[in-house]
Amino acid sequence: MRGRAGEDRVSADLEANGWRVLDRNWRGAGGELDLVVLKNGRLRFVEVKARSEDDPVGVEAVGTAKQAHLVRAARAWIRS
C-alpha cells in the first residue's frame, strides 16, 4: 500500500502543477511505468519510489537494469 500511496501523492502533485496523467501502472515489454504524464507537449515517464522521510533521495534505487526495463516499457507505451 505504501507504493500506491506514494504514486497517489506524486500524481496529485504533478496534476496540481499542470501535468495531465495519461496512464498509471502501465505494463508492457517486460516493465511497468508508474506514471505517464503530459504538459505543454512534453511527455514524461515517472518512476515513483516511496521512501522514508529521513531518506528522501531515491535515485540510487533505479539501477541500470531497472533503467533498461523502463526504456523498453516507455518505447512500447509510445507504440501502443
Helices and strands as residue ranges (DSSP letters): H 2-16, E 20-28, E 31-39, E 42-46, G 59-61, H 64-79
